[in-house]
Amino acid sequence: MTKLTQDDIRLGKRIAKLRGKAELTQEGLADKVHVSTTHIGLIETGKRRVSLKTLQKIASVLKTKVKDILPF
């Protein structure tokens, strides 16, 4: 199992903030990205690492670039 880092937590917070600005619920984002609401919640709280594929989908839905979501 991969140890989660502070970057994972910061990434989750950035996704949550952008999702809020887009006026999407976790359920709405999850539906558009084709993952579970629980999965989005775990990503946003930094309890699960997001795959690049899922991060690309999230960025697309939030109308931003992956590089603009990454916390470093």
Legacy VTK file of the C-alpha trace (Angstrom):
# vtk DataFile Version 3.0
C-alpha trace
ASCII
DATASET POLYDATA
POINTS 72 float
0.000 0.000 0.000
1.299 3.442 -0.935
1.691 5.937 1.888
-0.313 9.084 1.301
1.522 12.390 1.517
0.761 16.029 2.267
0.699 16.553 -1.512
-2.165 14.034 -1.757
-4.068 16.013 0.868
-3.365 19.341 -0.866
-4.415 17.872 -4.216
-7.700 16.696 -2.726
-8.383 20.118 -1.247
-7.677 21.785 -4.602
-10.080 19.414 -6.361
-12.756 20.125 -3.736
-12.266 23.884 -4.118
-12.477 23.744 -7.916
-15.516 21.472 -7.704
-17.208 24.025 -5.453
-16.420 26.854 -7.864
-17.952 24.750 -10.639
-21.055 24.366 -8.451
-20.844 20.584 -8.582
-21.583 18.207 -5.743
-19.310 15.244 -5.098
-22.083 13.126 -6.591
-22.251 15.316 -9.703
-18.489 15.191 -10.236
-18.401 11.443 -9.613
-21.161 10.899 -12.164
-19.343 12.899 -14.851
-15.985 11.199 -14.113
-17.607 7.732 -13.919
-16.394 6.867 -10.426
-18.274 6.471 -7.146
-19.168 9.375 -4.896
-17.201 7.617 -2.158
-14.120 7.585 -4.391
-14.349 11.356 -4.960
-14.812 11.891 -1.226
-11.721 9.841 -0.407
-9.672 11.723 -3.006
-10.831 15.101 -1.711
-9.975 14.220 1.885
-6.559 12.883 0.882
-7.404 9.352 1.966
-6.971 7.875 -1.502
-4.427 8.675 -4.182
-5.942 9.645 -7.524
-4.769 7.949 -10.712
-3.539 10.077 -13.590
-6.416 8.859 -15.752
-8.995 9.917 -13.152
-7.190 13.212 -12.537
-7.337 13.943 -16.276
-11.084 13.253 -16.272
-11.590 15.472 -13.216
-9.610 18.303 -14.840
-11.679 17.988 -18.005
-14.983 18.131 -16.114
-13.752 21.111 -14.077
-12.592 22.825 -17.296
-8.989 23.162 -16.159
-5.625 21.560 -16.830
-4.031 18.848 -14.703
-0.992 21.087 -14.139
-3.271 23.726 -12.620
-4.675 21.236 -10.090
-1.360 19.774 -8.965
-0.166 21.299 -5.670
3.510 21.504 -6.672
LINES 1 73
72 0 1 2 3 4 5 6 7 8 9 10 11 12 13 14 15 16 17 18 19 20 21 22 23 24 25 26 27 28 29 30 31 32 33 34 35 36 37 38 39 40 41 42 43 44 45 46 47 48 49 50 51 52 53 54 55 56 57 58 59 60 61 62 63 64 65 66 67 68 69 70 71
